[in-house]
Amino acid sequence: MNFERVSAFASKLPGIETSAEVGAAFAELVAPYGYFAVSCGGSSETPAGRTWDFFFNTWPGAWLSIYRDRDYVRHDLAPIMARLTSRPFTLPEITRGREMTPKQLEFQDWIREIGIVDGFGVPIHEPGGEIGLCVSLADHRIEDIEERQSLEIASLHAYRRCRDLGGHAATSSVASALSTREVECLRWVLKGKSDREIGAILDISHTTAHFHIERVKKKLGVSTRLQAVGLLVTLGYI
């Protein structure tokens, strides 16, 4: 991939009228270089936490179903890292040296099983707190500097055109998996409150507070409440 091809891709984007067609053009651009699936979307804050929606996604349908059904969006390090940095990254770069939860390890095993060798993520931080992310999945390690730079520029152009067009893929929305009460309980855990103290603050019993906290741990695939709090902070819930 080179800058000339990226420039040609960018020049035809103003004539494209849907995000799905932007995705198809982007996929066509990167496919000859070993990229077999691409996705691009945006994230925004809601009262229940941060949600992600795709502008386009060329993953096979079976992959998307598993990703949604197993709630991997909560454990995929790419959207987590997109909140923390505006610099592009590869999948090995965001897993190297990181202590992962059991559910994150499960997700890493799954992407290896389906043949993903590497991926390149391009975060976009918007004014007002919205975050964009384009990810290109590859059958090879992404180490060439020109390839990375070209892919970054192409991703930024694709994301900007999708934002200009507005709207997300009809079935892409990843809804919040946590209830408002569950998030409230974890906010007080973050402040060092016990189950009994949380119950008194929220006017619920301490056993109900404990139930909500344990349910969050189960949903997130973590074993301690501190791990749950850390993951919720990273995901933007609290």
mmCIF file of the C-alpha atoms, coordinates in Angstrom:
data_MODEL
# 
_entry.id   MODEL 
# 
loop_
_atom_site.group_PDB 
_atom_site.id 
_atom_site.type_symbol 
_atom_site.label_atom_id 
_atom_site.label_alt_id 
_atom_site.label_comp_id 
_atom_site.label_asym_id 
_atom_site.label_entity_id 
_atom_site.label_seq_id 
_atom_site.pdbx_PDB_ins_code 
_atom_site.Cartn_x 
_atom_site.Cartn_y 
_atom_site.Cartn_z 
_atom_site.occupancy 
_atom_site.B_iso_or_equiv 
_atom_site.pdbx_formal_charge 
_atom_site.auth_seq_id 
_atom_site.auth_comp_id 
_atom_site.auth_asym_id 
_atom_site.auth_atom_id 
_atom_site.pdbx_PDB_model_num 
ATOM 1   C CA . MET A 1 1   ? 0.000   0.000   0.000  1.00 0.00 ? 1   MET A CA 1 
ATOM 2   C CA . ASN A 1 2   ? 1.320   3.442   -0.843 1.00 0.00 ? 2   ASN A CA 1 
ATOM 3   C CA . PHE A 1 3   ? 0.283   7.058   -0.545 1.00 0.00 ? 3   PHE A CA 1 
ATOM 4   C CA . GLU A 1 4   ? -0.662  7.277   -4.222 1.00 0.00 ? 4   GLU A CA 1 
ATOM 5   C CA . ARG A 1 5   ? -3.330  4.590   -3.849 1.00 0.00 ? 5   ARG A CA 1 
ATOM 6   C CA . VAL A 1 6   ? -4.594  6.187   -0.644 1.00 0.00 ? 6   VAL A CA 1 
ATOM 7   C CA . SER A 1 7   ? -4.833  9.546   -2.395 1.00 0.00 ? 7   SER A CA 1 
ATOM 8   C CA . ALA A 1 8   ? -6.897  7.979   -5.191 1.00 0.00 ? 8   ALA A CA 1 
ATOM 9   C CA . PHE A 1 9   ? -9.170  6.390   -2.566 1.00 0.00 ? 9   PHE A CA 1 
ATOM 10  C CA . ALA A 1 10  ? -9.655  9.709   -0.767 1.00 0.00 ? 10  ALA A CA 1 
ATOM 11  C CA . SER A 1 11  ? -10.435 11.549  -3.992 1.00 0.00 ? 11  SER A CA 1 
ATOM 12  C CA . LYS A 1 12  ? -13.423 9.330   -4.776 1.00 0.00 ? 12  LYS A CA 1 
ATOM 13  C CA . LEU A 1 13  ? -14.973 9.444   -1.287 1.00 0.00 ? 13  LEU A CA 1 
ATOM 14  C CA . PRO A 1 14  ? -16.986 12.656  -1.891 1.00 0.00 ? 14  PRO A CA 1 
ATOM 15  C CA . GLY A 1 15  ? -18.935 10.789  -4.566 1.00 0.00 ? 15  GLY A CA 1 
ATOM 16  C CA . ILE A 1 16  ? -19.884 7.936   -2.220 1.00 0.00 ? 16  ILE A CA 1 
ATOM 17  C CA . GLU A 1 17  ? -23.293 8.359   -0.592 1.00 0.00 ? 17  GLU A CA 1 
ATOM 18  C CA . THR A 1 18  ? -23.530 5.637   2.086  1.00 0.00 ? 18  THR A CA 1 
ATOM 19  C CA . SER A 1 19  ? -21.285 4.420   4.903  1.00 0.00 ? 19  SER A CA 1 
ATOM 20  C CA . ALA A 1 20  ? -21.620 0.836   3.638  1.00 0.00 ? 20  ALA A CA 1 
ATOM 21  C CA . GLU A 1 21  ? -20.201 1.903   0.274  1.00 0.00 ? 21  GLU A CA 1 
ATOM 22  C CA . VAL A 1 22  ? -17.354 3.713   2.039  1.00 0.00 ? 22  VAL A CA 1 
ATOM 23  C CA . GLY A 1 23  ? -16.605 0.432   3.814  1.00 0.00 ? 23  GLY A CA 1 
ATOM 24  C CA . ALA A 1 24  ? -16.665 -1.506  0.564  1.00 0.00 ? 24  ALA A CA 1 
ATOM 25  C CA . ALA A 1 25  ? -14.258 0.968   -1.058 1.00 0.00 ? 25  ALA A CA 1 
ATOM 26  C CA . PHE A 1 26  ? -11.969 0.858   1.972  1.00 0.00 ? 26  PHE A CA 1 
ATOM 27  C CA . ALA A 1 27  ? -11.999 -2.952  1.995  1.00 0.00 ? 27  ALA A CA 1 
ATOM 28  C CA . GLU A 1 28  ? -11.172 -2.982  -1.721 1.00 0.00 ? 28  GLU A CA 1 
ATOM 29  C CA . LEU A 1 29  ? -8.235  -0.628  -1.121 1.00 0.00 ? 29  LEU A CA 1 
ATOM 30  C CA . VAL A 1 30  ? -6.605  -2.731  1.613  1.00 0.00 ? 30  VAL A CA 1 
ATOM 31  C CA . ALA A 1 31  ? -7.486  -6.291  0.495  1.00 0.00 ? 31  ALA A CA 1 
ATOM 32  C CA . PRO A 1 32  ? -4.515  -6.702  -1.902 1.00 0.00 ? 32  PRO A CA 1 
ATOM 33  C CA . TYR A 1 33  ? -2.176  -6.082  1.043  1.00 0.00 ? 33  TYR A CA 1 
ATOM 34  C CA . GLY A 1 34  ? -3.451  -8.890  3.243  1.00 0.00 ? 34  GLY A CA 1 
ATOM 35  C CA . TYR A 1 35  ? -6.303  -7.163  5.071  1.00 0.00 ? 35  TYR A CA 1 
ATOM 36  C CA . PHE A 1 36  ? -9.367  -9.399  4.989  1.00 0.00 ? 36  PHE A CA 1 
ATOM 37  C CA . ALA A 1 37  ? -11.831 -7.496  7.182  1.00 0.00 ? 37  ALA A CA 1 
ATOM 38  C CA . VAL A 1 38  ? -12.314 -3.864  8.148  1.00 0.00 ? 38  VAL A CA 1 
ATOM 39  C CA . SER A 1 39  ? -14.586 -1.976  10.491 1.00 0.00 ? 39  SER A CA 1 
ATOM 40  C CA . CYS A 1 40  ? -15.139 1.630   11.447 1.00 0.00 ? 40  CYS A CA 1 
ATOM 41  C CA . GLY A 1 41  ? -17.406 3.189   14.018 1.00 0.00 ? 41  GLY A CA 1 
ATOM 42  C CA . GLY A 1 42  ? -17.986 5.730   16.712 1.00 0.00 ? 42  GLY A CA 1 
ATOM 43  C CA . SER A 1 43  ? -18.560 5.848   20.424 1.00 0.00 ? 43  SER A CA 1 
ATOM 44  C CA . SER A 1 44  ? -20.499 8.227   22.645 1.00 0.00 ? 44  SER A CA 1 
ATOM 45  C CA . GLU A 1 45  ? -21.514 8.552   26.280 1.00 0.00 ? 45  GLU A CA 1 
ATOM 46  C CA . THR A 1 46  ? -25.020 7.594   27.411 1.00 0.00 ? 46  THR A CA 1 
ATOM 47  C CA . PRO A 1 47  ? -26.544 7.610   30.916 1.00 0.00 ? 47  PRO A CA 1 
ATOM 48  C CA . ALA A 1 48  ? -25.800 3.859   31.116 1.00 0.00 ? 48  ALA A CA 1 
ATOM 49  C CA . GLY A 1 49  ? -22.214 4.164   29.899 1.00 0.00 ? 49  GLY A CA 1 
ATOM 50  C CA . ARG A 1 50  ? -20.320 4.298   26.632 1.00 0.00 ? 50  ARG A CA 1 
ATOM 51  C CA . THR A 1 51  ? -21.806 2.634   23.544 1.00 0.00 ? 51  THR A CA 1 
ATOM 52  C CA . TRP A 1 52  ? -20.204 1.748   20.220 1.00 0.00 ? 52  TRP A CA 1 
ATOM 53  C CA . ASP A 1 53  ? -21.851 1.681   16.792 1.00 0.00 ? 53  ASP A CA 1 
ATOM 54  C CA . PHE A 1 54  ? -20.401 0.662   13.434 1.00 0.00 ? 54  PHE A CA 1 
ATOM 55  C CA . PHE A 1 55  ? -20.422 2.897   10.372 1.00 0.00 ? 55  PHE A CA 1 
ATOM 56  C CA . PHE A 1 56  ? -19.382 -0.176  8.406  1.00 0.00 ? 56  PHE A CA 1 
ATOM 57  C CA . ASN A 1 57  ? -18.129 -3.664  9.156  1.00 0.00 ? 57  ASN A CA 1 
ATOM 58  C CA . THR A 1 58  ? -17.026 -6.270  6.615  1.00 0.00 ? 58  THR A CA 1 
ATOM 59  C CA . TRP A 1 59  ? -16.558 -9.097  9.114  1.00 0.00 ? 59  TRP A CA 1 
ATOM 60  C CA . PRO A 1 60  ? -18.243 -12.380 8.163  1.00 0.00 ? 60  PRO A CA 1 
ATOM 61  C CA . GLY A 1 61  ? -21.728 -12.594 9.668  1.00 0.00 ? 61  GLY A CA 1 
ATOM 62  C CA . ALA A 1 62  ? -20.767 -15.545 11.869 1.00 0.00 ? 62  ALA A CA 1 
ATOM 63  C CA . TRP A 1 63  ? -17.968 -13.507 13.452 1.00 0.00 ? 63  TRP A CA 1 
ATOM 64  C CA . LEU A 1 64  ? -20.280 -10.602 14.187 1.00 0.00 ? 64  LEU A CA 1 
ATOM 65  C CA . SER A 1 65  ? -22.839 -12.910 15.780 1.00 0.00 ? 65  SER A CA 1 
ATOM 66  C CA . ILE A 1 66  ? -20.228 -14.428 18.099 1.00 0.00 ? 66  ILE A CA 1 
ATOM 67  C CA . TYR A 1 67  ? -18.773 -10.999 18.894 1.00 0.00 ? 67  TYR A CA 1 
ATOM 68  C CA . ARG A 1 68  ? -22.198 -9.713  19.928 1.00 0.00 ? 68  ARG A CA 1 
ATOM 69  C CA . ASP A 1 69  ? -23.511 -12.882 21.609 1.00 0.00 ? 69  ASP A CA 1 
ATOM 70  C CA . ARG A 1 70  ? -20.414 -13.295 23.779 1.00 0.00 ? 70  ARG A CA 1 
ATOM 71  C CA . ASP A 1 71  ? -20.330 -9.555  24.543 1.00 0.00 ? 71  ASP A CA 1 
ATOM 72  C CA . TYR A 1 72  ? -16.738 -9.315  23.336 1.00 0.00 ? 72  TYR A CA 1 
ATOM 73  C CA . VAL A 1 73  ? -17.040 -5.557  22.822 1.00 0.00 ? 73  VAL A CA 1 
ATOM 74  C CA . ARG A 1 74  ? -16.533 -5.261  26.608 1.00 0.00 ? 74  ARG A CA 1 
ATOM 75  C CA . HIS A 1 75  ? -13.317 -7.272  26.449 1.00 0.00 ? 75  HIS A CA 1 
ATOM 76  C CA . ASP A 1 76  ? -11.839 -6.312  23.081 1.00 0.00 ? 76  ASP A CA 1 
ATOM 77  C CA . LEU A 1 77  ? -8.760  -4.240  23.913 1.00 0.00 ? 77  LEU A CA 1 
ATOM 78  C CA . ALA A 1 78  ? -8.989  -2.199  20.684 1.00 0.00 ? 78  ALA A CA 1 
ATOM 79  C CA . PRO A 1 79  ? -11.983 -0.037  21.735 1.00 0.00 ? 79  PRO A CA 1 
ATOM 80  C CA . ILE A 1 80  ? -10.563 0.126   25.262 1.00 0.00 ? 80  ILE A CA 1 
ATOM 81  C CA . MET A 1 81  ? -7.242  1.420   23.939 1.00 0.00 ? 81  MET A CA 1 
ATOM 82  C CA . ALA A 1 82  ? -9.014  3.859   21.612 1.00 0.00 ? 82  ALA A CA 1 
ATOM 83  C CA . ARG A 1 83  ? -10.304 5.689   24.678 1.00 0.00 ? 83  ARG A CA 1 
ATOM 84  C CA . LEU A 1 84  ? -6.808  6.000   26.125 1.00 0.00 ? 84  LEU A CA 1 
ATOM 85  C CA . THR A 1 85  ? -4.748  7.127   23.136 1.00 0.00 ? 85  THR A CA 1 
ATOM 86  C CA . SER A 1 86  ? -5.056  8.935   19.835 1.00 0.00 ? 86  SER A CA 1 
ATOM 87  C CA . ARG A 1 87  ? -2.046  7.078   18.382 1.00 0.00 ? 87  ARG A CA 1 
ATOM 88  C CA . PRO A 1 88  ? -2.552  4.144   15.994 1.00 0.00 ? 88  PRO A CA 1 
ATOM 89  C CA . PHE A 1 89  ? -1.706  0.703   17.349 1.00 0.00 ? 89  PHE A CA 1 
ATOM 90  C CA . THR A 1 90  ? -1.413  -2.934  16.340 1.00 0.00 ? 90  THR A CA 1 
ATOM 91  C CA . LEU A 1 91  ? -2.996  -5.791  18.264 1.00 0.00 ? 91  LEU A CA 1 
ATOM 92  C CA . PRO A 1 92  ? 0.338   -7.113  19.633 1.00 0.00 ? 92  PRO A CA 1 
ATOM 93  C CA . GLU A 1 93  ? 1.218   -3.614  20.820 1.00 0.00 ? 93  GLU A CA 1 
ATOM 94  C CA . ILE A 1 94  ? -1.859  -3.372  23.047 1.00 0.00 ? 94  ILE A CA 1 
ATOM 95  C CA . THR A 1 95  ? -1.559  -6.866  24.522 1.00 0.00 ? 95  THR A CA 1 
ATOM 96  C CA . ARG A 1 96  ? 2.205   -6.947  25.140 1.00 0.00 ? 96  ARG A CA 1 
ATOM 97  C CA . GLY A 1 97  ? 2.963   -6.916  28.857 1.00 0.00 ? 97  GLY A CA 1 
ATOM 98  C CA . ARG A 1 98  ? -0.693  -6.450  29.836 1.00 0.00 ? 98  ARG A CA 1 
ATOM 99  C CA . GLU A 1 99  ? -2.316  -8.532  32.558 1.00 0.00 ? 99  GLU A CA 1 
ATOM 100 C CA . MET A 1 100 ? -5.614  -9.563  31.014 1.00 0.00 ? 100 MET A CA 1 
ATOM 101 C CA . THR A 1 101 ? -8.860  -10.780 32.538 1.00 0.00 ? 101 THR A CA 1 
ATOM 102 C CA . PRO A 1 102 ? -10.058 -14.333 31.801 1.00 0.00 ? 102 PRO A CA 1 
ATOM 103 C CA . LYS A 1 103 ? -12.618 -12.951 29.360 1.00 0.00 ? 103 LYS A CA 1 
ATOM 104 C CA . GLN A 1 104 ? -9.968  -10.880 27.560 1.00 0.00 ? 104 GLN A CA 1 
ATOM 105 C CA . LEU A 1 105 ? -7.782  -13.967 27.263 1.00 0.00 ? 105 LEU A CA 1 
ATOM 106 C CA . GLU A 1 106 ? -10.772 -15.873 25.887 1.00 0.00 ? 106 GLU A CA 1 
ATOM 107 C CA . PHE A 1 107 ? -11.260 -13.150 23.267 1.00 0.00 ? 107 PHE A CA 1 
ATOM 108 C CA . GLN A 1 108 ? -7.568  -13.296 22.269 1.00 0.00 ? 108 GLN A CA 1 
ATOM 109 C CA . ASP A 1 109 ? -7.831  -17.074 21.855 1.00 0.00 ? 109 ASP A CA 1 
ATOM 110 C CA . TRP A 1 110 ? -10.915 -16.609 19.677 1.00 0.00 ? 110 TRP A CA 1 
ATOM 111 C CA . ILE A 1 111 ? -9.338  -14.122 17.271 1.00 0.00 ? 111 ILE A CA 1 
ATOM 112 C CA . ARG A 1 112 ? -6.376  -16.447 16.815 1.00 0.00 ? 112 ARG A CA 1 
ATOM 113 C CA . GLU A 1 113 ? -8.745  -19.351 16.125 1.00 0.00 ? 113 GLU A CA 1 
ATOM 114 C CA . ILE A 1 114 ? -10.448 -17.466 13.289 1.00 0.00 ? 114 ILE A CA 1 
ATOM 115 C CA . GLY A 1 115 ? -7.122  -16.622 11.636 1.00 0.00 ? 115 GLY A CA 1 
ATOM 116 C CA . ILE A 1 116 ? -6.462  -13.038 12.706 1.00 0.00 ? 116 ILE A CA 1 
ATOM 117 C CA . VAL A 1 117 ? -2.684  -12.565 12.856 1.00 0.00 ? 117 VAL A CA 1 
ATOM 118 C CA . ASP A 1 118 ? -2.664  -8.824  13.488 1.00 0.00 ? 118 ASP A CA 1 
ATOM 119 C CA . GLY A 1 119 ? -4.818  -5.743  13.289 1.00 0.00 ? 119 GLY A CA 1 
ATOM 120 C CA . PHE A 1 120 ? -4.267  -2.014  12.942 1.00 0.00 ? 120 PHE A CA 1 
ATOM 121 C CA . GLY A 1 121 ? -6.411  0.374   14.962 1.00 0.00 ? 121 GLY A CA 1 
ATOM 122 C CA . VAL A 1 122 ? -6.730  4.084   14.262 1.00 0.00 ? 122 VAL A CA 1 
ATOM 123 C CA . PRO A 1 123 ? -8.452  6.034   17.078 1.00 0.00 ? 123 PRO A CA 1 
ATOM 124 C CA . ILE A 1 124 ? -10.081 9.399   16.363 1.00 0.00 ? 124 ILE A CA 1 
ATOM 125 C CA . HIS A 1 125 ? -10.836 11.719  19.295 1.00 0.00 ? 125 HIS A CA 1 
ATOM 126 C CA . GLU A 1 126 ? -13.584 14.231  18.572 1.00 0.00 ? 126 GLU A CA 1 
ATOM 127 C CA . PRO A 1 127 ? -14.413 17.468  20.417 1.00 0.00 ? 127 PRO A CA 1 
ATOM 128 C CA . GLY A 1 128 ? -17.060 16.809  23.048 1.00 0.00 ? 128 GLY A CA 1 
ATOM 129 C CA . GLY A 1 129 ? -15.797 13.348  23.995 1.00 0.00 ? 129 GLY A CA 1 
ATOM 130 C CA . GLU A 1 130 ? -16.915 11.259  21.017 1.00 0.00 ? 130 GLU A CA 1 
ATOM 131 C CA . ILE A 1 131 ? -14.386 8.683   19.872 1.00 0.00 ? 131 ILE A CA 1 
ATOM 132 C CA . GLY A 1 132 ? -13.988 6.982   16.517 1.00 0.00 ? 132 GLY A CA 1 
ATOM 133 C CA . LEU A 1 133 ? -12.086 3.830   15.683 1.00 0.00 ? 133 LEU A CA 1 
ATOM 134 C CA . CYS A 1 134 ? -11.176 2.103   12.425 1.00 0.00 ? 134 CYS A CA 1 
ATOM 135 C CA . VAL A 1 135 ? -9.690  -1.398  12.622 1.00 0.00 ? 135 VAL A CA 1 
ATOM 136 C CA . SER A 1 136 ? -8.192  -3.397  9.760  1.00 0.00 ? 136 SER A CA 1 
ATOM 137 C CA . LEU A 1 137 ? -7.546  -7.114  10.376 1.00 0.00 ? 137 LEU A CA 1 
ATOM 138 C CA . ALA A 1 138 ? -4.586  -8.758  8.690  1.00 0.00 ? 138 ALA A CA 1 
ATOM 139 C CA . ASP A 1 139 ? -3.099  -12.128 7.830  1.00 0.00 ? 139 ASP A CA 1 
ATOM 140 C CA . HIS A 1 140 ? 0.418   -10.842 8.606  1.00 0.00 ? 140 HIS A CA 1 
ATOM 141 C CA . ARG A 1 141 ? 2.323   -8.795  11.146 1.00 0.00 ? 141 ARG A CA 1 
ATOM 142 C CA . ILE A 1 142 ? 1.922   -5.084  10.465 1.00 0.00 ? 142 ILE A CA 1 
ATOM 143 C CA . GLU A 1 143 ? 5.466   -3.780  10.754 1.00 0.00 ? 143 GLU A CA 1 
ATOM 144 C CA . ASP A 1 144 ? 6.190   -1.788  7.578  1.00 0.00 ? 144 ASP A CA 1 
ATOM 145 C CA . ILE A 1 145 ? 6.230   1.940   8.383  1.00 0.00 ? 145 ILE A CA 1 
ATOM 146 C CA . GLU A 1 146 ? 4.856   3.106   5.011  1.00 0.00 ? 146 GLU A CA 1 
ATOM 147 C CA . GLU A 1 147 ? 2.084   0.523   5.204  1.00 0.00 ? 147 GLU A CA 1 
ATOM 148 C CA . ARG A 1 148 ? 1.111   1.750   8.674  1.00 0.00 ? 148 ARG A CA 1 
ATOM 149 C CA . GLN A 1 149 ? 1.150   5.407   7.639  1.00 0.00 ? 149 GLN A CA 1 
ATOM 150 C CA . SER A 1 150 ? -0.872  4.717   4.493  1.00 0.00 ? 150 SER A CA 1 
ATOM 151 C CA . LEU A 1 151 ? -3.416  2.707   6.448  1.00 0.00 ? 151 LEU A CA 1 
ATOM 152 C CA . GLU A 1 152 ? -3.725  5.460   9.055  1.00 0.00 ? 152 GLU A CA 1 
ATOM 153 C CA . ILE A 1 153 ? -4.429  8.127   6.421  1.00 0.00 ? 153 ILE A CA 1 
ATOM 154 C CA . ALA A 1 154 ? -6.946  5.915   4.605  1.00 0.00 ? 154 ALA A CA 1 
ATOM 155 C CA . SER A 1 155 ? -8.721  5.122   7.889  1.00 0.00 ? 155 SER A CA 1 
ATOM 156 C CA . LEU A 1 156 ? -9.010  8.804   8.789  1.00 0.00 ? 156 LEU A CA 1 
ATOM 157 C CA . HIS A 1 157 ? -10.491 9.617   5.369  1.00 0.00 ? 157 HIS A CA 1 
ATOM 158 C CA . ALA A 1 158 ? -12.978 6.724   5.630  1.00 0.00 ? 158 ALA A CA 1 
ATOM 159 C CA . TYR A 1 159 ? -14.067 7.725   9.129  1.00 0.00 ? 159 TYR A CA 1 
ATOM 160 C CA . ARG A 1 160 ? -14.504 11.394  8.204  1.00 0.00 ? 160 ARG A CA 1 
ATOM 161 C CA . ARG A 1 161 ? -16.642 10.553  5.169  1.00 0.00 ? 161 ARG A CA 1 
ATOM 162 C CA . CYS A 1 162 ? -18.851 8.284   7.284  1.00 0.00 ? 162 CYS A CA 1 
ATOM 163 C CA . ARG A 1 163 ? -19.255 11.024  9.888  1.00 0.00 ? 163 ARG A CA 1 
ATOM 164 C CA . ASP A 1 164 ? -20.224 13.484  7.158  1.00 0.00 ? 164 ASP A CA 1 
ATOM 165 C CA . LEU A 1 165 ? -22.823 11.044  5.825  1.00 0.00 ? 165 LEU A CA 1 
ATOM 166 C CA . GLY A 1 166 ? -24.239 10.340  9.284  1.00 0.00 ? 166 GLY A CA 1 
ATOM 167 C CA . GLY A 1 167 ? -25.946 7.202   10.516 1.00 0.00 ? 167 GLY A CA 1 
ATOM 168 C CA . HIS A 1 168 ? -24.703 3.765   11.494 1.00 0.00 ? 168 HIS A CA 1 
ATOM 169 C CA . ALA A 1 169 ? -25.187 0.279   10.175 1.00 0.00 ? 169 ALA A CA 1 
ATOM 170 C CA . ALA A 1 170 ? -28.740 -0.824  10.925 1.00 0.00 ? 170 ALA A CA 1 
ATOM 171 C CA . THR A 1 171 ? -27.822 -3.798  13.110 1.00 0.00 ? 171 THR A CA 1 
ATOM 172 C CA . SER A 1 172 ? -24.507 -2.625  14.493 1.00 0.00 ? 172 SER A CA 1 
ATOM 173 C CA . SER A 1 173 ? -25.483 -1.064  17.779 1.00 0.00 ? 173 SER A CA 1 
ATOM 174 C CA . VAL A 1 174 ? -23.807 -2.616  20.797 1.00 0.00 ? 174 VAL A CA 1 
ATOM 175 C CA . ALA A 1 175 ? -26.165 -1.854  23.659 1.00 0.00 ? 175 ALA A CA 1 
ATOM 176 C CA . SER A 1 176 ? -25.077 -1.413  27.233 1.00 0.00 ? 176 SER A CA 1 
ATOM 177 C CA . ALA A 1 177 ? -24.953 -4.711  29.119 1.00 0.00 ? 177 ALA A CA 1 
ATOM 178 C CA . LEU A 1 178 ? -25.104 -3.056  32.544 1.00 0.00 ? 178 LEU A CA 1 
ATOM 179 C CA . SER A 1 179 ? -28.105 -1.614  34.293 1.00 0.00 ? 179 SER A CA 1 
ATOM 180 C CA . THR A 1 180 ? -28.122 1.874   35.795 1.00 0.00 ? 180 THR A CA 1 
ATOM 181 C CA . ARG A 1 181 ? -28.293 0.383   39.303 1.00 0.00 ? 181 ARG A CA 1 
ATOM 182 C CA . GLU A 1 182 ? -25.304 -1.866  38.633 1.00 0.00 ? 182 GLU A CA 1 
ATOM 183 C CA . VAL A 1 183 ? -23.236 1.102   37.475 1.00 0.00 ? 183 VAL A CA 1 
ATOM 184 C CA . GLU A 1 184 ? -24.326 3.132   40.529 1.00 0.00 ? 184 GLU A CA 1 
ATOM 185 C CA . CYS A 1 185 ? -23.145 0.374   42.866 1.00 0.00 ? 185 CYS A CA 1 
ATOM 186 C CA . LEU A 1 186 ? -19.747 0.161   41.175 1.00 0.00 ? 186 LEU A CA 1 
ATOM 187 C CA . ARG A 1 187 ? -19.337 3.943   41.350 1.00 0.00 ? 187 ARG A CA 1 
ATOM 188 C CA . TRP A 1 188 ? -19.540 3.641   45.140 1.00 0.00 ? 188 TRP A CA 1 
ATOM 189 C CA . VAL A 1 189 ? -17.174 0.650   45.142 1.00 0.00 ? 189 VAL A CA 1 
ATOM 190 C CA . LEU A 1 190 ? -14.697 2.940   43.397 1.00 0.00 ? 190 LEU A CA 1 
ATOM 191 C CA . LYS A 1 191 ? -15.047 5.328   46.358 1.00 0.00 ? 191 LYS A CA 1 
ATOM 192 C CA . GLY A 1 192 ? -14.232 2.544   48.799 1.00 0.00 ? 192 GLY A CA 1 
ATOM 193 C CA . LYS A 1 193 ? -17.734 1.917   50.138 1.00 0.00 ? 193 LYS A CA 1 
ATOM 194 C CA . SER A 1 194 ? -18.805 -1.433  51.556 1.00 0.00 ? 194 SER A CA 1 
ATOM 195 C CA . ASP A 1 195 ? -21.954 -3.298  50.533 1.00 0.00 ? 195 ASP A CA 1 
ATOM 196 C CA . ARG A 1 196 ? -23.723 -2.046  53.655 1.00 0.00 ? 196 ARG A CA 1 
ATOM 197 C CA . GLU A 1 197 ? -22.682 1.560   53.000 1.00 0.00 ? 197 GLU A CA 1 
ATOM 198 C CA . ILE A 1 198 ? -23.748 1.324   49.351 1.00 0.00 ? 198 ILE A CA 1 
ATOM 199 C CA . GLY A 1 199 ? -27.099 -0.077  50.409 1.00 0.00 ? 199 GLY A CA 1 
ATOM 200 C CA . ALA A 1 200 ? -27.671 2.832   52.787 1.00 0.00 ? 200 ALA A CA 1 
ATOM 201 C CA . ILE A 1 201 ? -26.674 5.407   50.146 1.00 0.00 ? 201 ILE A CA 1 
ATOM 202 C CA . LEU A 1 202 ? -28.931 3.911   47.450 1.00 0.00 ? 202 LEU A CA 1 
ATOM 203 C CA . ASP A 1 203 ? -31.741 2.970   49.847 1.00 0.00 ? 203 ASP A CA 1 
ATOM 204 C CA . ILE A 1 204 ? -31.485 -0.735  49.065 1.00 0.00 ? 204 ILE A CA 1 
ATOM 205 C CA . SER A 1 205 ? -30.481 -3.667  51.254 1.00 0.00 ? 205 SER A CA 1 
ATOM 206 C CA . HIS A 1 206 ? -26.816 -4.575  51.545 1.00 0.00 ? 206 HIS A CA 1 
ATOM 207 C CA . THR A 1 207 ? -27.604 -7.991  50.055 1.00 0.00 ? 207 THR A CA 1 
ATOM 208 C CA . THR A 1 208 ? -29.138 -6.309  46.976 1.00 0.00 ? 208 THR A CA 1 
ATOM 209 C CA . ALA A 1 209 ? -26.057 -4.120  46.626 1.00 0.00 ? 209 ALA A CA 1 
ATOM 210 C CA . HIS A 1 210 ? -23.885 -7.224  46.857 1.00 0.00 ? 210 HIS A CA 1 
ATOM 211 C CA . PHE A 1 211 ? -26.042 -8.971  44.236 1.00 0.00 ? 211 PHE A CA 1 
ATOM 212 C CA . HIS A 1 212 ? -25.602 -6.083  41.772 1.00 0.00 ? 212 HIS A CA 1 
ATOM 213 C CA . ILE A 1 213 ? -21.843 -6.026  42.252 1.00 0.00 ? 213 ILE A CA 1 
ATOM 214 C CA . GLU A 1 214 ? -21.513 -9.792  41.816 1.00 0.00 ? 214 GLU A CA 1 
ATOM 215 C CA . ARG A 1 215 ? -23.659 -9.617  38.681 1.00 0.00 ? 215 ARG A CA 1 
ATOM 216 C CA . VAL A 1 216 ? -21.358 -6.981  37.180 1.00 0.00 ? 216 VAL A CA 1 
ATOM 217 C CA . LYS A 1 217 ? -18.327 -9.173  37.913 1.00 0.00 ? 217 LYS A CA 1 
ATOM 218 C CA . LYS A 1 218 ? -20.004 -12.068 36.120 1.00 0.00 ? 218 LYS A CA 1 
ATOM 219 C CA . LYS A 1 219 ? -20.942 -9.926  33.099 1.00 0.00 ? 219 LYS A CA 1 
ATOM 220 C CA . LEU A 1 220 ? -17.398 -8.585  32.805 1.00 0.00 ? 220 LEU A CA 1 
ATOM 221 C CA . GLY A 1 221 ? -15.723 -11.947 33.342 1.00 0.00 ? 221 GLY A CA 1 
ATOM 222 C CA . VAL A 1 222 ? -13.600 -10.774 36.278 1.00 0.00 ? 222 VAL A CA 1 
ATOM 223 C CA . SER A 1 223 ? -13.049 -12.320 39.713 1.00 0.00 ? 223 SER A CA 1 
ATOM 224 C CA . THR A 1 224 ? -12.760 -9.280  41.986 1.00 0.00 ? 224 THR A CA 1 
ATOM 225 C CA . ARG A 1 225 ? -14.690 -6.057  42.413 1.00 0.00 ? 225 ARG A CA 1 
ATOM 226 C CA . LEU A 1 226 ? -11.481 -4.071  41.982 1.00 0.00 ? 226 LEU A CA 1 
ATOM 227 C CA . GLN A 1 227 ? -10.987 -5.644  38.552 1.00 0.00 ? 227 GLN A CA 1 
ATOM 228 C CA . ALA A 1 228 ? -14.610 -4.781  37.728 1.00 0.00 ? 228 ALA A CA 1 
ATOM 229 C CA . VAL A 1 229 ? -14.122 -1.165  38.766 1.00 0.00 ? 229 VAL A CA 1 
ATOM 230 C CA . GLY A 1 230 ? -10.914 -0.900  36.735 1.00 0.00 ? 230 GLY A CA 1 
ATOM 231 C CA . LEU A 1 231 ? -12.578 -2.289  33.613 1.00 0.00 ? 231 LEU A CA 1 
ATOM 232 C CA . LEU A 1 232 ? -15.623 -0.006  33.987 1.00 0.00 ? 232 LEU A CA 1 
ATOM 233 C CA . VAL A 1 233 ? -13.366 3.038   34.318 1.00 0.00 ? 233 VAL A CA 1 
ATOM 234 C CA . THR A 1 234 ? -11.513 1.999   31.163 1.00 0.00 ? 234 THR A CA 1 
ATOM 235 C CA . LEU A 1 235 ? -14.764 1.410   29.274 1.00 0.00 ? 235 LEU A CA 1 
ATOM 236 C CA . GLY A 1 236 ? -16.094 4.789   30.320 1.00 0.00 ? 236 GLY A CA 1 
ATOM 237 C CA . TYR A 1 237 ? -18.970 3.687   32.549 1.00 0.00 ? 237 TYR A CA 1 
ATOM 238 C CA . ILE A 1 238 ? -17.581 5.458   35.629 1.00 0.00 ? 238 ILE A CA 1 
# 
